[in-house]
Amino acid sequence: MAASTLCWAADHAFPSVNTLLLDHNEMTEVLSLSWAGPQAWTALQTLSLAQNHFSGPLPGNWGSAYQGGSNGTNNSTPSNNQPQLSGLLPLWNSGLASLRSLDISGNQLTGPLGGQWADSGALGGLQILYADDNELTGSLPGVFGDRNKFPSLTTVSVMNNRLSGSFPHEWALPGSLRLLAYLYLDNNSLTGTLPTQWAGTSLANLQLLSLRNTSISGSLPDAWAGTTSTPAMPQLTYLYLDDCAGINGERFKY
């Protein structure tokens, strides 16, 4: 039997709702294309679709405001008996301008991690992204460090995916990710070393960095320690490197 569509919230409905939490339910509907209407969810800032049983993909037109059709979403079917959101992350490219927090954890979403959302200003106001426990692949998106496209990110959590490669050089540029406080990258196939340039030039507000069970190698950069009078990463309080077999502890300064 085909799944029904979650049709409520057409144009002009719920004009003042800014938070919509649909996580941890037994809802099995297909997410509605009509939610992309120009007058639908006009105040929405927080959307959680985590740990649910929705069927099909994330609708591409949610981020297009009727400009450009489906934007690359596919119609793949979940592989197990419990329906979940599946398929590639959509190429959202102009809508969802008011969205500040997005939680799409605990689904079967595939493909790269949303660097494509930078096109045409999609999700330009995004502050919090949770995409844990999916099947995301590829590298960490360098564009997240672009101050003109993602200026407000404070939390990025993509634990338990299939991300690989090293840290993007864009994240080490002066002033990049200046508001980012919490970065969770545990249980991915990330490689390379911890960037020396993060000390004093980027990630100035970083408070928590979690890299448990990754393939990061090398040692903690001397530059991260700074000096007694001038700490290089003054806000860093929690650093988790458990089960990183390639980390050399001989030069740890903390």
N, C-alpha and C positions, 0 to 999 in steps of 0.2 A: 504494500500500500504506500502510495506517495505521501510524503510528509506535507502537512498543511503549512500555510504561510502565516507568520505573525503579522497581522495586518493593521493593528491599531496604531494610532499616532500618524494619521494622515496630515495633510497641510492644515495649519492653524490649530492643531490639537496640542494640548499641553505647552502653551507658549512660555511658561515660566519654569518648567522643570529643568534644573541644572545638573541633577545627579540621577543616573539610572543604573541600578545594580541588579543584574540578572544572574549573578553567579550562584553556583551550588544549588541548582534546582533540577527538576526533571523535565524541563521544557524541551520538546523535540521538534518544534516548528522550524521552517526555513525562515531566515531573517528577511524582512520585507524590503524590496526595492523602493517602495513608496517612502521609506524613511529619508530618502535623499531629496524629497520635495523641497522647493525653495523656502517654504514656510513651516517645515517640520522640524521639531526639536531645535528651535532657533536659539535657545538659551543653554543647550546641553554642554556641560563642561567635563563631566565625569561619566564614563561608560565602562561597565564591567560585564564581560561575557565569559568569565572564567569558569572552568569546571562545570560545564553544562552539557546538554545533549542535543544542541541545535544541529540541524542537518545542513549539508552543503557548504559553500564558501562564504567568506565575508563579501558582501555585495560591493562590487567595484564602484557602482554609481553613488555610494554614500559620500565619496570624496570628490565627485565630479560635478555636483549640482547641475546635472543634465548637460554637461559639456563633455562629449567624447565617449558616451556609451559605457560599456562594461569594463574598460580599462584593464583587460588582461586576466580577470578572474577565470578560473576554470570550474567545471562542475564535477570534479572527482568525488567519488563516494567513499566514505570511511571504510576501513578494511575490517573493522570488528563489528560485533553485533550491537554495540552501543553507539548511536550516532554522535558525532562531534563535528564542530567546524573543521573543515579540511580544505586542502588545495593551497595554491599560492596566495601569499599576501597580495591584496589588490593594489593596483597602481593609483591609489588615491592622489588626486592632483590639484584640487582647488577648493573643495568643500571642507566641512568640519572645522571651520576657522575658529570656533569658540571652544573646541575640545581641549581640555587641559590634562586629563588623566584617562588613560586607556589600558584596560586589563584584558588581555586575550590569552591568558595562561591556560594550560591544561586542555589543549585541543590537539588537532593533528595538522596544524598549519605547516606548510613547507616553503622552500625557497629562501631567498635572501631576506635579511632583516630590515626592511623598511627604509633603506636609503633612498628608494624611489619616491618616497613621500615628500622629499625636498622639492620636487618639481612643482612649479607654479604655486608655491607657498602652502601646500597641503600640510596640515598639522603644525603650522608655524608657531602656534602658541603652546605646543605640547610641553608639559612639565614632567609628567610621570608616565613611564611605560613599563608594564609588566607583560612579558611574553615567555614566561617560564614554561617548561614541560610541553614543548612542541617538537617539531621535526625540522626546525629552521637550519639552513646550511649556508655555506659561503663565509665571507669574512665580516668582521665588525665594520659597519658603515663609516667611512671617513667623514661623510657629510654631517654626521652628528656633531662634529667639531666646528662646523661652519657657523659663526656667530650671526650671520645674516639669515640662515635658514632654520636653525634650531637654537635660538638664543636663550631659551628658558628651561632647558632640561635640568631637573634636579635629581631624578631617580631613574636609573635604567637597570632593569633586572631581566636577564635572559638565561637563567640557569637551566640546565638539563635540556640542551639542544645539541645540534651537531655543528656548531660554528667552528671555524678553523682559521689558521693563519695568525699573523702577528698583529700587534696594536697598530692602527692606522697612523701614519706620520702626521695627518691633520690634527690628531688629538694632542700633539705635542707643540703645536704652533702657539705663539704668545696669545693669551686671552681666550683660547678655545675651552669650551665646557666650563666656563668660569663659575657657573652656578651649580654644577653637578656635585652633589653631596654623597650619594649612595650608588655604588656600581657593583652589581652582582653578576659574575660571569662563571660561576661554578659549573663543573661537570660539562665542559665543552672541550674541543680538541685544539685549543689555542696554543700557539707556539711562540718562540722568540723570547726576548728579554724584557725586563721592566724598563721603560724609557727614562733615561736620565733627565730628559727635558721636561718631564712632569714637575720637577722641583723648581718652583719659583716662576714658571712661565705659563703653565696651563693648569687646569684642575685646581685652582687656588682654594676652592671651598670643599675639596674632597674630604669627607669624614670617615667613610667606610669603603674599603676595597676588598672584595672577596673573590679569590681565584682558586678555591679548593678544587682539587682533582682536575687540574689542567696540565698541559705539557710545557708551561712556562719554564724557562731555564735561566741559568746564570745566578747572579747574586743581587741583593738589594743595593741599588746604586748609592755610592758614597754621597752624591749630591742630595739625596733625599734627606739625609740627616741634618744638613745645614750646620749652623753653629749654635752655641748656647744662647747667644744674643739675637740671632737671626734664623729662626727655624725655616726650613725650605718648604715644608708642607705643614703649616701651623694648625690646620684643622683636622689632620688625619689622626683618628682615634682608634679605629679598628682595621687591622690588616690581617687577612686570613689567607694563608698559603699552605694549609694542610694538604697532604697527599699530592704535593707537587714534587715528583721525584727528581726533577732537573734543577731544583733550586739549591744553590750552594750557600750554606749558612756561615761560612768563615768570615764574611765581611759585613754581616748584619751589624747595624749601628744602633738598633733599638733594643 
